[in-house]
Amino acid sequence: MLTHYARYLPHRLPPEETYFITFRLHGSLPQDVIEKLIEEKAMIQRQVDEKLAAGSDAAQKLAVWGSKRYFACFDQALDTAVQGNDWLKNPAIANEVKAAIHHYDGISYTLHVYCIMPNHVHLLITALPRSNSFFTVMKSLKGYSARRANALLSRTGQPFWQPESYDHVVRNADEFNRITEYILNNPIKAGLAQEWTDWPHAYVATQ
């Protein structure tokens, strides 16, 4: 079973874990920003590798810190982008993405929280045990929503989502709560809403 994939970053998707996932539109960031992010990640990885080679116990802590730093830079770039594709600000397209996310709830994962921003999506879910890997589930979700969105945009055979995604395994309840707050506050941080409940494309499951 495929449980990870790699482009610029390694992605590990073991079954029955809780994930914080961020995926973005194709062409949502300019190439120079992407290159800076890649350089940032490579610099952190070199530092981690040096710690590992020296047998330092600090390597794991540095790796965790580096992952958080990279994501903060990545998400800030998306929130402040002044150019690039922002098709998700179209309510009809955002609704297609919502429908795709909710479709798999209770089938392949338990849906906790999501927020659809103009050029990216934050998603917090717990994968259910299934024969298909969660990598396959995400590929299907993105593929289906891309076809529906491209139809609305009168686009044929063109990429809608960027293949690369950011994913993080949520380790405990405290982290789960912090990520939930982060996702719901994203429209506020980006200056799109005063309260998360004002943003029409944010969702949190009732307990």
C-alpha positions in Angstrom: 0.0 0.0 0.0 1.3 3.4 -0.9 1.5 5.5 2.2 3.7 8.4 1.1 4.9 10.3 -1.9 7.6 12.8 -2.5 8.2 15.8 -4.7 9.9 18.7 -2.9 8.9 17.3 0.5 8.3 13.8 1.9 4.7 13.0 2.7 3.8 10.1 5.0 0.2 9.1 5.2 -0.1 6.0 7.5 -3.6 4.7 8.0 -5.9 5.6 10.9 -4.0 8.8 11.7 -5.3 12.4 12.1 -3.9 14.7 9.5 -3.6 18.4 8.9 -3.5 18.9 5.2 -3.1 22.0 3.0 -3.4 21.9 -0.7 -3.3 24.8 -3.1 -4.4 25.8 -6.6 -2.1 25.3 -9.5 -0.3 28.6 -10.3 -1.3 30.1 -6.9 2.3 31.1 -6.1 4.9 32.8 -8.4 8.0 30.8 -9.2 10.3 33.0 -7.3 8.3 32.5 -4.1 8.3 28.7 -4.7 12.1 28.7 -5.2 12.6 30.7 -1.9 10.4 28.1 -0.1 12.4 25.3 -1.5 15.7 26.9 -0.5 14.3 27.4 3.0 13.4 23.8 3.3 16.7 22.6 1.9 18.6 24.8 4.4 16.7 23.3 7.3 17.2 19.8 6.0 20.9 20.4 5.8 21.0 21.5 9.4 19.0 18.4 10.4 21.4 16.1 8.5 24.4 17.7 10.2 22.8 17.1 13.6 22.0 13.5 12.7 25.6 12.9 11.4 26.9 14.2 14.6 24.7 11.9 16.6 22.9 14.9 18.2 19.7 14.3 20.1 18.6 17.8 18.9 18.0 16.5 15.3 14.4 15.5 15.9 13.5 18.7 17.6 15.1 20.7 14.8 13.2 18.7 12.2 9.9 19.5 14.0 10.8 23.1 14.3 11.8 23.2 10.7 8.6 21.7 9.5 6.6 24.3 11.4 8.8 27.2 10.1 8.4 26.0 6.5 4.6 25.7 6.8 4.4 29.2 8.4 6.3 30.7 5.4 4.3 28.6 2.9 0.9 29.6 4.4 1.9 33.3 4.7 2.9 33.3 1.1 -0.5 32.0 0.1 -2.4 34.4 2.3 -0.6 37.4 1.0 -0.3 36.4 -2.7 -1.2 39.4 -4.9 -1.0 37.4 -8.1 -1.7 33.8 -9.2 -4.9 31.8 -9.5 -7.6 32.4 -6.9 -10.5 30.4 -8.4 -11.8 29.3 -5.0 -13.1 32.8 -4.2 -15.9 31.9 -6.7 -18.7 30.6 -4.5 -19.8 28.0 -7.0 -16.3 26.5 -7.2 -15.8 26.6 -3.5 -19.1 24.7 -3.1 -17.8 22.0 -5.5 -14.8 21.6 -3.2 -17.0 21.5 -0.2 -19.1 18.7 -1.7 -16.0 16.7 -2.6 -14.7 17.1 1.0 -18.0 16.1 2.6 -18.5 13.1 0.2 -15.7 11.1 1.8 -16.7 12.0 5.4 -17.7 8.7 7.1 -16.4 6.7 4.1 -12.7 7.3 4.0 -12.2 9.7 6.9 -13.9 11.5 9.8 -14.1 15.2 8.9 -13.2 17.6 11.7 -12.5 21.0 10.3 -11.8 22.7 7.0 -11.4 26.2 5.5 -11.5 27.0 1.8 -9.4 30.1 1.1 -9.2 31.9 -2.3 -6.2 29.9 -3.4 -5.8 27.0 -0.9 -7.6 24.6 1.4 -6.9 23.6 5.0 -8.3 20.2 6.1 -8.3 18.3 9.4 -9.4 14.7 9.2 -8.9 11.3 10.8 -8.4 8.6 8.2 -10.6 5.5 8.6 -9.2 2.0 8.0 -9.8 1.2 4.3 -8.2 -1.0 1.6 -7.2 2.2 -0.4 -4.4 4.3 1.0 -5.2 7.8 2.1 -2.9 9.0 -0.7 -5.4 7.5 -3.1 -8.4 9.2 -1.3 -6.8 12.6 -1.6 -5.9 12.0 -5.2 -9.6 11.1 -5.9 -10.9 14.1 -3.9 -8.7 16.5 -5.8 -9.3 14.9 -9.1 -13.1 15.0 -8.8 -13.2 18.6 -7.6 -10.8 19.6 -10.3 -13.0 18.2 -13.1 -16.1 19.9 -11.6 -14.3 23.2 -11.1 -12.7 23.2 -14.6 -16.2 22.6 -16.1 -17.4 25.8 -14.4 -14.4 27.7 -15.6 -14.8 26.3 -19.2 -11.3 24.8 -18.9 -10.5 21.3 -20.4 -7.5 19.2 -19.6 -5.7 21.8 -17.6 -4.3 21.4 -14.0 -6.5 22.9 -11.3 -4.7 21.8 -8.1 -1.0 21.9 -7.5 0.1 18.2 -7.1 2.3 19.1 -4.1 0.5 19.2 -0.7 1.6 19.9 2.9 0.5 17.2 5.4 1.2 16.8 9.1 0.3 13.9 11.5 -1.5 15.4 14.5 0.1 13.9 17.6 -2.2 14.8 20.5 -5.3 16.6 21.6 -3.5 19.9 22.4 -2.1 20.0 18.9 -5.5 19.1 17.4 -7.0 22.1 19.2 -4.3 24.4 18.1 -4.6 23.3 14.5 -8.4 23.7 14.7 -8.0 27.3 15.9 -5.4 28.0 13.2 -7.7 26.7 10.4 -10.7 28.6 11.6 -8.7 31.8 12.1 -7.1 31.8 8.7 -9.8 34.1 7.1 -9.4 36.5 10.0 -5.6 36.5 9.7 -5.9 37.1 5.9 -8.2 40.0 6.4 -11.2 38.3 4.8 -13.5 38.2 7.9 -13.8 39.5 11.4 -15.0 36.2 12.9 -14.6 32.7 11.4 -18.3 32.3 11.4 -18.5 35.2 8.9 -16.5 33.2 6.4 -18.9 31.1 4.3 -16.3 28.4 3.5 -15.2 27.4 7.0 -16.6 24.3 8.7 -16.2 22.6 12.1 -17.9 19.3 12.9 -20.3 19.3 15.9 -19.4 16.9 18.7 
